[in-house]
Amino acid sequence: MKTILVIEDDEVARELMRMALERRGYKIVVAEDGIQGYEEAVRMRPDLIVTDIKMPAADGVHLVRRVRDTAELVETPISRDDRFGSGSATFALAQGATAYEPKPINPESFLATVKRLIDKGEG
């Protein structure tokens, strides 16, 4: 079973992602901010990290940089999501994210991105 770490400070968004991913058979671990998310990532070494950008304590930019600077996590795919449009997508990818999803999350697109990133990691 593939494990996905969902890092999202919005409880409703976090729960919606968790439920959608669990229905697809993934094991989900959740964190509420970048600090807790990074600690969970190091501890569990997930198959995929899904993170928000704007969060308290440590944002998604900080999280992605820390993950990419951690040898054990450097290859972990990361999908970032936010409400700021295509400029944010370019920025997210330039900072080391593997994929970008705009908010509000489109469930079909989100799940397709997750599947693509998880499947890519299997090869």
Beta strands, then each sheet from edge to edge (+ up, - down):
strand 1: 3-7
strand 2: 27-31
strand 3: 48-52
strand 4: 78-82
strand 5: 99-102
sheet 1: 2+ 1+ 3+ 4+ 5+
end
